Amino acid sequence: MDQHIIAFETSSRTCDVALLSVLQGQERLLTLSHDETSEHAERVLPMVGQLLGQAGIRRTDLSAVAFGQGPGGFTGLRVACGVAQGMAFALNLPVVPVPSLLAAAASDTHHDLIRVVVQDARMNEVYVSAFRVGRDRPEALSAVVDACLVGVDDFSVWLGQVARQWQAADQSGPVAIVGDALVAYPGLVGQSVITLADGTRPLRLGDPVRATASQVARLARGLLGSGGAVAASSAAPLYVRDKVAFTTHEREQGQGGNPKAQSAVDIVPMAPVHLDAVAGLEARVQSHPWTRGNFADALEAGYSAWVALREGQVTGFCVVQLAPDVAHVLVIAVAPDSQRGGLGYRLLRQAESVARQHGLPALLLEVRPSNRPAVAFYTNRGFSQIGVRKGYYPAGHGQREDALVLQKDLDRSVP
């Protein structure tokens, strides 16, 4: 029996439409794309008409309507779902919702053990999900971790948490990380192996894939034959941000990501009892560190100072001067064994929260140009360069190094 499935994928800035026809057992796929976020609603139906005309079929010839249900941009998801529902109601057709991260995972065809999809959710956050790859059929994927939202710097914590839940005995192959967040956040994956319940596996960094209407259509064909279709009235986008993330009020206070994926660390005001540990940590991570006296003076001056405590031990800190016009991050540090676990981002969020509470419009800091990881860290978190301070840092042997002046405008940024 011939089939014609029309599919929409608008979870990103691209409006993607595909028509999959199965004629005498042979697939024929036609696609159209338009890359402009704000034009999904006005473009999608004309693109459907163009594909149907190109294929020489009528709307009444369609067998099903499929859509990428997310997670992704709210507006795009509503457009895809709404159009799918409207066509299904009008033509009395079933609707096939296809998770967008599943469609992205299906775009990579390596023989992996587990395929983790990381999709840029903006605001220094990523949508994530994980799928087990079929042993004999790499195109057969089954979800082992449902889609959720995590902060960029919380990703390694989340990955370690969920990896301990996986059991992959009698299978081989690496765990792959794929998705466009690999491009948006180049330092997202800082490890080469991952420990599963049954041993250590290598990590493979795959391609920056995204869901496409083509993959949605192909997956919808299989779901349609296995009971994956729903009535139009039951179709719904897959939202994850509001289900597992911080509340809107908490986000306005500078928090973000998925609290369940964050490490067990408390952020508390710095007190004199912390000064020895803070000065010791500063000496470990800085070539020209602040002294204990500097930190004591900062507390005496009333600067906003915070420490990160894990099991009562100082693992990070930040000191912020609240000037009349801007919040100035004077110093921030994380213990080497706690880096790449989201702590630096949490300390920055704390600084943003304090700045907002005092009505300050921006967060400012200096960084050495030679400290490229730090420059990338701040840039990925919304900071941009506004100037250079010549000879600001001591560099040893009587030399001085410039400082890049970076600023994040809090009144225009979403935490």
C-alpha positions in Angstrom: 0.0 0.0 0.0 1.4 3.4 -1.0 2.0 6.0 1.8 2.6 9.7 1.8 3.8 11.3 5.1 4.2 15.1 5.4 6.6 16.1 8.2 7.5 19.4 9.9 10.6 20.2 12.0 10.7 23.7 13.3 12.4 23.3 16.7 15.3 25.5 15.6 15.6 28.6 13.5 15.2 26.4 10.4 11.7 25.8 9.0 12.1 22.3 7.5 9.3 20.4 5.6 9.6 16.9 4.1 7.3 14.7 2.1 8.1 10.9 2.3 6.3 8.8 -0.2 6.5 5.0 -0.2 5.5 3.8 -3.7 5.5 0.0 -4.3 7.9 -0.4 -1.4 10.3 2.3 -2.6 11.0 5.5 -0.7 10.9 8.9 -2.3 11.8 11.9 -0.2 11.3 15.6 -1.1 12.4 18.4 1.2 12.3 22.2 1.5 14.0 24.4 4.1 13.9 28.1 5.0 16.4 29.5 7.5 14.7 32.3 9.4 13.2 31.9 12.9 10.5 34.5 12.8 9.0 33.2 9.6 8.0 29.7 10.4 4.3 30.4 10.7 4.0 32.1 7.3 6.3 29.8 5.4 5.3 26.3 6.5 2.0 25.9 4.6 3.2 27.3 1.3 6.2 24.9 1.6 3.7 22.0 2.0 1.8 23.1 -1.1 5.0 23.4 -3.0 6.1 19.9 -2.1 2.7 18.3 -2.8 2.7 20.1 -6.2 6.2 18.8 -6.9 5.2 15.3 -6.1 2.0 15.5 -8.0 -0.3 14.4 -5.2 -3.2 16.0 -3.4 -3.6 16.7 0.3 -6.3 14.0 0.4 -3.7 11.5 -0.7 -1.7 12.0 2.5 -1.5 9.1 5.0 -0.3 10.9 8.1 1.1 14.1 9.4 4.3 14.1 11.5 6.1 16.8 13.4 9.3 17.3 15.5 7.8 17.8 18.9 10.9 19.2 20.6 12.4 20.1 22.8 13.4 23.4 21.2 12.2 26.9 20.6 8.7 27.5 22.0 7.4 29.3 19.0 8.7 26.8 16.5 7.3 23.9 18.4 3.9 25.5 18.6 3.9 26.2 14.9 4.8 22.6 14.0 2.3 21.1 16.3 -0.5 23.5 15.4 -0.1 23.0 11.7 0.1 19.2 12.1 -3.1 19.3 14.2 -4.9 21.5 11.8 -4.1 19.4 8.7 -4.9 16.2 10.6 -8.3 17.6 11.7 -9.2 18.8 8.2 -8.1 15.6 6.5 -9.0 13.1 9.2 -5.4 11.8 9.5 -3.3 10.5 12.4 -0.5 12.6 13.8 2.9 11.2 14.6 4.9 13.2 17.2 8.6 12.5 16.8 11.0 13.7 19.6 13.4 16.2 18.0 16.5 14.8 19.8 15.7 11.3 18.6 15.6 12.7 15.0 19.0 14.3 15.6 20.4 11.1 17.0 19.2 9.2 13.9 21.2 11.6 11.7 24.4 9.9 13.0 24.9 6.4 11.7 28.0 5.1 13.6 27.9 1.8 15.5 28.0 3.4 18.9 27.0 1.9 22.2 25.1 4.9 23.5 24.5 8.2 21.6 24.0 11.3 23.6 22.5 14.3 21.9 23.3 17.8 23.1 21.3 20.6 21.5 21.9 24.3 22.1 19.1 25.7 24.2 20.7 29.2 24.3 21.1 31.0 27.7 24.1 28.8 28.4 22.0 25.7 28.5 21.6 22.6 26.5 18.8 20.1 25.8 20.1 16.6 26.3 18.9 13.0 25.8 20.6 9.6 25.4 19.7 6.7 23.2 20.9 3.1 23.0 22.0 2.1 19.5 20.7 -1.2 18.1 23.3 -3.9 18.2 22.7 -5.2 14.7 20.8 -2.2 13.4 22.5 1.1 14.2 19.4 3.0 12.9 17.3 1.4 15.7 17.4 3.8 18.7 15.8 3.4 22.0 15.8 6.2 24.7 17.7 5.4 27.8 17.5 9.0 29.2 14.6 11.2 28.5 15.1 14.7 27.2 15.9 17.3 29.9 17.6 20.7 30.2 21.0 21.2 31.9 23.4 24.2 32.2 26.4 24.1 30.0 28.8 23.8 33.0 26.5 21.2 34.6 26.8 18.9 31.6 29.7 16.8 32.8 27.9 16.3 36.2 24.7 15.2 34.4 26.7 12.9 32.1 28.4 11.2 35.1 25.1 10.9 36.9 23.2 9.2 34.0 26.2 7.1 32.9 26.1 5.2 36.2 22.5 4.1 35.3 23.5 2.6 32.0 24.1 -1.2 31.7 25.5 -2.2 28.4 26.9 -5.7 28.9 27.7 -7.8 25.8 27.8 -4.6 23.6 30.8 -2.8 22.2 31.6 0.6 20.8 32.1 4.1 22.3 29.6 6.4 23.8 29.1 9.2 21.3 28.3 12.9 21.9 26.5 14.5 19.0 24.6 17.7 18.4 25.0 21.4 17.6 25.9 22.3 21.2 29.4 20.9 20.3 29.8 23.9 18.1 28.0 26.4 20.3 30.1 25.4 23.3 33.4 24.0 22.1 34.6 23.0 25.6 31.4 21.2 26.5 33.0 17.8 26.6 36.3 17.7 28.5 36.9 14.0 28.9 37.9 11.1 26.6 36.3 8.2 28.5 33.2 7.6 30.5 32.5 5.0 33.2 29.4 2.9 32.7 28.0 0.3 35.1 29.9 -2.4 33.3 33.2 -0.7 32.7 35.0 2.2 31.0 34.2 3.2 27.4 35.8 5.7 25.1 33.9 8.9 24.2 33.5 9.8 20.6 32.7 13.4 19.6 30.4 13.2 16.6 28.9 15.7 14.3 26.9 18.9 15.2 23.7 17.3 14.0 20.2 18.7 14.3 16.8 17.2 13.8 15.6 17.5 10.2 12.1 17.0 8.7 13.6 14.1 6.6 14.5 12.2 9.8 11.2 13.1 11.4 9.4 11.6 8.3 11.5 8.4 8.3 11.0 7.8 12.0 7.3 8.6 11.7 7.0 5.8 9.1 8.3 3.3 11.6 6.2 4.8 14.5 3.1 4.8 12.3 3.4 1.0 11.8 4.1 0.3 15.5 1.3 2.3 17.2 3.1 5.6 17.6 0.4 7.7 16.0 -2.1 9.8 18.0 -5.3 11.6 17.4 -4.9 15.2 16.4 -6.4 16.4 19.7 -3.7 14.5 21.7 -0.7 15.9 19.8 1.4 18.2 21.9 4.9 19.7 21.9 7.6 18.4 24.2 8.6 21.1 26.6 11.3 20.4 29.1 12.5 23.8 30.3 9.5 24.4 32.6 9.3 20.8 33.8 12.7 20.4 35.3 14.4 23.8 35.3 14.4 26.6 37.9 11.3 28.7 38.1 11.0 32.0 36.3 11.6 33.9 39.5 14.8 31.8 40.2 16.0 32.4 36.7 15.5 36.2 37.1 17.8 35.9 40.2 20.6 34.5 38.0 20.0 30.8 38.4 19.5 28.4 35.5 19.9 24.9 34.1 18.6 21.8 35.8 19.0 21.8 39.6 19.0 18.0 39.6 22.1 17.9 37.4 24.2 20.2 39.6 26.8 19.0 42.0 26.2 18.9 45.7 27.8 22.2 46.5 26.5 25.0 48.7 27.1 28.7 47.8 27.3 30.7 51.1 28.6 34.2 52.1 32.4 34.3 52.7 33.2 34.7 56.4 36.5 35.1 58.3 36.5 31.4 59.1 36.9 30.7 55.4 39.9 33.0 54.8 42.7 30.5 55.3 41.1 28.0 52.9 40.3 30.7 50.4 43.8 32.1 50.4 45.2 28.6 50.1 43.1 27.8 47.1 43.9 31.2 45.5 47.6 30.4 45.8 47.1 27.0 44.1 45.4 28.4 41.0 46.9 31.9 40.4 50.4 32.8 39.4 50.1 36.1 41.3 47.5 35.4 43.9 45.6 37.6 46.4 46.9 37.3 49.9 44.8 36.4 53.0 45.1 40.1 53.9 43.5 41.1 50.6 40.5 38.8 51.2 40.2 40.1 54.8 40.3 43.7 53.4 37.5 42.8 50.9 35.3 41.5 53.7 36.0 44.6 55.8 35.2 46.9 52.9 31.8 45.2 52.5 32.4 43.6 49.1 30.0 40.8 48.1 32.1 37.6 48.7 30.9 34.0 48.4 32.4 30.5 48.8 31.4 27.2 47.4 31.4 24.4 50.0 31.4 20.7 49.3 31.1 18.6 52.4 32.2 21.7 54.4 35.4 22.2 52.3 36.0 25.4 50.2 36.1 24.4 46.5 35.6 27.8 45.0 34.9 31.5 45.6 34.2 34.8 44.1 34.5 38.4 45.3 32.4 41.2 43.7 32.7 44.9 44.2 29.3 46.6 43.9 30.2 50.0 42.4 27.5 52.6 41.7 27.3 51.8 38.0 28.5 48.2 37.6 29.3 45.0 39.5 33.0 44.2 39.2 34.1 40.6 39.6 37.5 41.1 41.3 38.5 37.5 41.7 36.9 34.1 41.0 38.4 30.6 41.3 37.5 26.9 41.4 39.7 24.2 42.9 41.4 22.1 40.1 39.7 18.9 41.1 36.3 20.6 40.9 36.7 22.3 37.6 34.5 21.5 34.5 31.7 20.5 36.9 29.5 23.6 36.7 30.9 25.3 39.7 32.4 28.3 37.9 29.1 29.0 36.2 27.2 28.8 39.5 29.6 31.3 41.0 29.1 33.6 38.1 25.3 33.2 38.4 25.6 34.2 42.1 27.5 37.3 41.0 24.8 38.1 38.5 22.1 37.6 41.1 23.7 40.0 43.6 24.2 42.6 40.8 20.5 42.4 39.9 19.4 42.6 43.5 21.3 45.9 43.7 19.9 47.3 40.5 23.2 47.2 38.6 22.9 46.8 34.8 26.1 44.9 34.1 28.9 42.6 35.3 32.5 43.5 34.5 35.8 41.6 34.9 39.3 41.4 33.6 41.1 38.4 32.2 44.5 37.7 30.8 44.5 37.3 26.9 46.9 34.4 27.4 44.3 32.6 29.5 42.3 31.3 26.5 40.2 28.8 28.4 39.0 31.6 30.7 38.3 33.9 27.8 36.2 31.2 26.1 34.4 30.5 29.4 33.3 34.1 29.8 32.5 34.6 26.2 30.2 31.5 26.2 28.4 33.0 29.1 27.5 36.2 27.5 30.5 38.4 28.2 32.0 40.6 25.4 35.1 42.7 25.3 34.7 46.4 25.9 38.3 47.4 26.3 42.0 46.6 27.2 43.9 47.6 30.3 47.6 48.0 29.3 50.1 46.3 31.5 47.5 45.4 34.1 48.8 42.0 35.2 52.3 41.2 36.5 53.8 38.5 34.3 57.1 37.7 36.0 60.7 38.7 35.2 59.6 42.3 35.5 57.2 42.0 32.6 53.5 43.1 32.5 50.5 41.6 30.6 47.5 43.4 29.3 44.0 42.6 30.6 40.9 42.2 28.4 38.0 44.0 29.9 34.8 41.9 29.5 31.3 42.9 30.4 27.9 41.2 30.4 24.9 43.6 30.2 22.4 42.1 32.7 19.5 44.3 31.6 19.5 42.8 28.1 20.6 39.3 29.0 18.5 36.4 30.1 20.1 34.5 33.0 
